[in-house]
Amino acid sequence: MLHSKPAGFWVFLALAGMITGTIAGEALGAVLPDSSATLRTFFSGSLDLSLGPVRFDIVVLRFGLQEIGIKLNVMSFVGLVLVGYLYRWF
């Protein structure tokens, strides 16, 4: 059953889970009161990875990005596991 899906589907599923988890972590960090700084740091604290600036230039086409980045936190991995678990039902 797992082999019948293309690799792009699995990449999309992983990214969807990580994005969902990151959004949930940021939302949970914003809702927590100021008195629980440790929990806020745990849920909304993140690892930021970035690459930039990126330039692609050939004679016909020129393309440039200032920065490509990814933001991961603990909830990103929880979202990844949750989406993987939900996939078993569908």
C-alpha positions in Angstrom: 0.0 0.0 0.0 2.8 2.4 0.8 4.6 1.7 -2.4 1.6 2.7 -4.6 2.0 6.4 -3.9 4.6 8.6 -5.7 7.4 10.2 -3.9 5.9 13.7 -4.4 2.9 12.6 -2.4 5.1 11.7 0.6 7.0 15.0 0.4 3.7 16.9 0.3 2.4 15.0 3.2 5.5 15.7 5.3 5.4 19.4 4.4 1.7 19.7 5.2 2.3 18.1 8.6 5.2 20.3 9.4 3.5 23.4 8.4 0.3 22.5 10.3 2.4 21.8 13.4 4.4 25.0 13.2 1.2 27.0 12.9 -0.3 25.2 15.9 2.8 25.8 17.9 2.9 29.5 17.1 -0.8 29.8 17.9 -0.4 27.9 21.2 2.6 30.1 22.1 0.5 33.3 21.4 -2.4 32.1 23.6 -0.4 31.1 26.6 -0.2 33.7 29.4 3.0 35.7 30.1 3.5 33.9 33.4 4.2 30.6 31.7 7.4 31.7 29.8 8.8 28.2 29.8 5.8 26.6 28.1 5.7 29.5 25.6 9.4 29.0 24.8 8.9 25.2 24.5 6.0 25.5 22.0 6.9 28.5 20.0 10.7 28.5 20.2 12.1 27.4 16.9 15.1 26.6 14.8 15.4 28.9 11.8 17.4 27.7 8.8 17.9 30.0 5.9 19.7 30.2 2.6 20.1 33.4 0.7 20.5 35.3 -1.5 20.0 32.8 -4.3 20.5 33.9 -7.9 19.9 32.0 -11.1 21.0 33.8 -14.3 21.2 32.5 -17.8 20.9 34.6 -21.0 17.2 34.0 -21.5 16.0 33.9 -17.8 17.1 35.7 -14.7 15.7 34.7 -11.3 16.6 35.8 -7.8 15.4 35.3 -4.3 16.5 37.3 -1.3 16.1 34.4 1.2 14.7 30.9 1.4 14.0 29.8 5.0 12.4 27.1 7.0 11.2 27.4 10.6 10.8 24.2 12.7 9.6 23.8 16.3 8.6 20.9 18.5 5.0 21.1 17.2 6.3 20.7 13.6 7.2 17.1 14.4 3.9 16.6 16.3 2.0 17.7 13.2 4.1 15.4 11.1 3.2 12.4 13.3 -0.5 13.5 13.4 -0.7 13.7 9.6 1.0 10.4 9.2 -1.5 8.8 11.7 -4.5 10.4 10.0 -3.2 9.0 6.6 -3.7 5.5 7.9 -7.5 6.1 7.9 -7.7 7.6 4.4 
